[in-house]
Amino acid sequence: MYPFTYNDKLSHSNFLQNKISTFTANASTITVNTITPSIP
């Protein structure tokens, strides 16, 4: 059914997890950088 093995699926989901956590980290950094200057 799948042209790739179980290990390939694992590494693909790890890759997606890394992409998501990187995106989340970047989003939090941008939010912090946006909010912090407005705090006296």
N, C-alpha and C positions, 0 to 999 in steps of 0.2 A: 504494500500500500504506500509506504513512504520510500522515496529513493535514497534516504539517508538513514544512518543508524541511530540508535538511542543516544550514543555519545554526541553525535552531531546535534541532536535536538537539545541536549543538555548545554552544550557550548553556545548554541544559538540563544537559548533562553538566558544564559549568563550574560551574553553580549547585550541582549535587550535590557536586562536588569542594570548593567553598567551604563547604558545609554540613558535610561530613565533616572538613575541616581545622579549622573553627571548633570542632566538637564535640571533636576530638582535643586542641586547644589548651586548651579549657575543662577537659577531663578531666585533663590534665597539671597545670594550675594548681591544681585541687582536690586532686590527689595531693600536690603540693608543699606546699600550705597545711596538709594533714593531717599530713604527716610532719615538717615543719620544727619545729613547736612541741615535739615529743617529743625533739628533739636538744638536749642540754644546751649 
